[in-house]
Amino acid sequence: MKRCKFAFRKKDTPWNSLIDLLKEYNENLFTYGPKYDLAKLLKGEFEILRKMHLEDLKRLAEASAYEAKHSAPDNKNIGRYQDLSLAAQFSAVVKYERPHAAFKFAMRDFRLDPSYLLSSSETSTMALLFDYPVRKEHRVVLIEWIDDLDRDQERDTRIKTLMLATPKPGQLLLPTCYGMVEDPYTRRFGLVLAPPAHIRSNLPPILPAGAISQKRMPFSLKELLDKKHPSCVHTLDLGIRFKLAKKLVDAVHMMHCVGWVHKKVPLRNGFLSEC
């Protein structure tokens, strides 16, 4: 429906009233039926991305973005249109094209310290990124390192950087990537990733020693459930566990839809807020 609407609006404007009416009917149909069945129906919208070619994905992304922009402000489907547009854009980049070059930082752009290493990972560390995105503004980032880099691994790292830098639906639970960095002394490359906003922002104007406090250090889901992190001393309520499980299921489903899981580029770390 969205793809047809996009084509009509480009060529036959007299059809717009009919198309808007059909769109309204379709949106209303999504509100009738058992809640569980409706949720499956909405998820099914994203499954069509698996079989789409590049041009189809581009058209779907543009048409869905149009619907999100031109829907009434109180339309509950705006978020769904936005997610479908982002998912189509991300799928196009993952499966077919990467239209820009990966930004490459230098080691001097970061402040690294042994205390910034993550307890849940041997390959990831927090860091302070200086003068980003503008001069005199610093940002907390996560660097995921890839050791023993050869030519093929460097290419794969650049591909990961470009994919993660692409706007994507929130259901994927994937971090944004600012770029990559090469450590010439240890012969490794790293993905420079953006932690959640409450971790990466609100830095003190004068950075003392150990500016990245424990409150800014992300921890793994396993640490959370096993109560192995200092800030997680209580057992999570069953309702919270179900919410976490649902988020993970939704993320895996979306990864299948956009083609991410077929590219051998899984990240080892997820992000969780303080509990």
Secondary structure by P-SEA (a helix, b strand, c coil): caaaaaaaaaccccaaaaaaaaaaaaaaaaacccaaaaaaaaaacccccccccaaaaaaaaaaaaaaaaaccccccaaaaaaaaaaaaaaaaaacccccbbbbbbccccccccccccccccccbbbbbbcccccccbbbbbbbbbbccccaaaaaaaaaaaaaaaccccccccbbbbcccccccccccccccccccccccccccccccccccccccccccaaaaaacccccccccccaaaaaaaaaaaaaaaaaaaaaccccccccccbbbbccc
